[in-house]
């Protein structure tokens, strides 16, 4: 998989591994990198079948397989301990890492993630699949901001979003791969295993997230033995982009406490 290692390169540097959501691209973490690269070694990557990591995904592709792919990458880089940060689908990968190789993780930060399906998100992802299948990539990309950001932020950032949409359309993944990635997150369910995950975990959620109800993060915080919730008032599903200063402050505060 395509990856970059940014920031500190010395052996003593703590390592952060950043995993993005459904889009799968390392580019998602651009707003966080300036705040992280002075103090950490930061690994970002394009998930298999997206961005600069071309692949043909299997019909039964799963979140567990995404975790195994990431573990193979980290093994190739000889990364034996890290802090993991995952957004949405990336957060599901983090839960799988904590089950498959708990000794890897010093801590994890899961942003607007979940441990099992819920009816609201299922409806949203059904709409996105129908847009892709029936109207094509352009309609899918145009609708994406509605699921990610607050209405006022969309209105105030139309020029930036136009550039983002053009980039997303120019680099749009193979639609079959995207549909299989959506199916993977729709089928994810680790409810019965949450009590076995002892990794220190921060759940960041947003009250105004219209894709994933913030109560799913509250549930994780309650169910994980070492979970805690940071509930943000504003920012939608991707507050790391729409309210970067607040998000970065919460993230850095937690990482500092873990250190």
N, C-alpha and C positions, 0 to 999 in steps of 0.2 A: 504494500500500500504506500501511496505517496505520503511523505511525512517531512516535517522540518523540526530541527532542534534549535531553539532560540534562547537568548538570554545567557546566563552564566554557564560556563563550560567546565569549571573546576570540579574536582572530585567531591568537594564538600558541599556543593550546591544541592539544596533540596529540589526534587523533581516534581513537576506538575504535569499531568497528562490531561489534555482537554479533548472532550468528545462532543461533537455537535449533534443537533437533532436530526429531523427527517431529511433535511437537505444534504447532510453528511459532509459538508465542506469545512476545511480548516479556516477558510475565509471568515466564517461566522464570528470568530473570536478576535477579530481586528480591534474592537474597542477595548478589550482587556489587556492586550499584549504590552502596551506602554506601561501599565501599572504593575506588571508581573515580571518583566524580563530583567529588571535591575537586581532582584533578589533571588530569582529562581531559574532553574533550567526548565524550559517549557517545551513540551512535545505536543505538536498539533499534527493532525493527519486527516486525509480524505478517506472516508469509509469506503469499503469495497463496493464497487458498482456505482460510485458517484464521483463527481469531480475528476481528479487526476489519477484515480485508481480504477481503471477499467476492469470489468469482470462481468461474466454472465451469471446471475444469481440463480440458485436452484429453486424449484417450485416450493419446497418446504423450508426455505430460508427462515432463520429464526434469530431472535436476540441472543440466544445462547451461542449461535455460530458467530455472530458479530463479536462477542466477547472472546471467543477462541481465536479469531483473526487478530484482534488487538493484542492478546497475550503472545501470539507468535511474533508480532512486530516488536513488542517490548523485550521478548527473549532475544531477538536478533540484535537489539541495542544494548543488551546486558543490563537492563533496568530491573532491579530486584525489589525496590521499594519506591513508592511514589504516593503523592496525593492526587486523587482523581476528581475531575470536575466535568459533569455531564449535563447537558441541556436536553430535557424532554426525552426523546429516544436515546440520547447519549446517557441520560440518567438511568435508563433501563439497563444499558450495557454495564454501568457501574454496579448495579445490584447483582447482575450476573457475575461480574468479576469478584465481588465479595463472597459469592457462593462457590465459584470455581477455584479461586486462589486467594483466600483471605489474607495470607501472609504478605501479599504484594502491597496491600493498601495501608498507608499510615492514617489516612482519613479520606472522606469523599464529600463532595458538595453536589447535590442533585437538585436541579432547577426545574420546577414545574413538571415533576416526574410522577409516576404512579406505579402501583404494584399489581394491578389487575384492571380489566376493562370496566368502563363506566358508561351508562347510556348516553350522556351528553357528548363525550368525546367520540363515541362510536358514530353518532349522528354527524358530527363535524367531518370525520374521516370518510364517511360514506359520501358526503357531498364532494369532498376533494377527489375521491376516486371517480365519481361520476363526471366531474368536470374534465378530468384527464381523459377518460375513455370516450366521452360523448362530444366534448368541445375542443380537446387538444391542449398541448402545452401552453399556448399563449393565454388561454382562459385560466388555466391552472395557476400560472405565474401571476396574472392580474389579481386573482382572488387571494393570493397568499398573504399579502399585507393585512387583509381583514382579519385573519386568524392570529396574526402575530402581534399587532400593535394597537394602542388606543386610537380612537377616532381623531382626537385633536392632534395627536402626533402625526398621523397620516396626513392630515390637512396642512400641517406646518412644514412637512418634509417631502412635498410632492416631487421636487427636482431630484433629491437623493433617491427616492423610491423609483423614479423613472430610470435612473442609471442602474439601480440594483435589478430592476425587472429586465432591462436589456441584457445585463450580464447573465442573469439566471436563464434567460431564454437562449442566449448564445451558447451556454454550457449545459443545457438541459440534459439530464441523464436519459438513458434508454427507458421509455415508459414502462416496459415490462419489469425492469429492475425496480422502479419506483413503486409500482403496484405490489411487488413482492416485499418491499421494505415496509409498506403500510400494513400488509397482511401480518408481517412479523410482529409489529408493535400491537396490532389488534389482538393477536393471540397470546400476548405476554401475560403470565399470571404466576407470581411467586408468593401469593398470600400465605401458603402453608409453611414457607421457609423463612419468613421475616424474622422470627425469633432467634434464628441461628446466625443472623448477620450481626456481629459485634463490632464492626468497623465504626469508629466515630463518624457520624454523618450529620451534616447540615442540610436541611431541606429549605430551599428558598422558593417561595411561592408569591403570587401576585393576586390580590383580591379581584382585579379587573381582567384576569386571564379569561378569554372567552373560548379557549380551546380545551383547557384542562381545569376543572374546578379546583380551587385552592384547597378544598377539604381533602383532596387526595394526598396532598403533602402533609396535612395535619394527621391523617391516618398513618402515614409512614413514620412521622415523628413519634406517634404514640406506640406503634408496633415494634419499631427497631429498638433494641436494648440501649443503644447509645445515640439515639436520634434527637435532634432539636430543630425547631421551626423558626425561620425568619420570615415573617409575613409582611410583604411590601404592599403599600397602598396603590401604587401606580406603576404602569409600565407594560401591562398586557402579558402575552405569552413570552415575549422576548425583551424583557426589561434590561438585559445586558446591552441592548442596542438603544432602546428608547429612553432609558434613564440610567445611562452608564455611570455617572458619579455615585449615585446611591448604591447601585449593584456592586460596583468595585469596592466601595467602602465596606459593605457587608462581607464580601468575599475575603478581602484582605484581613479584616478583623478576625475572621474565623481561622484563616491560615496562620496568623500570628499566634493565636491561642494554641493551635496544635503544635507549633514549634516549641 
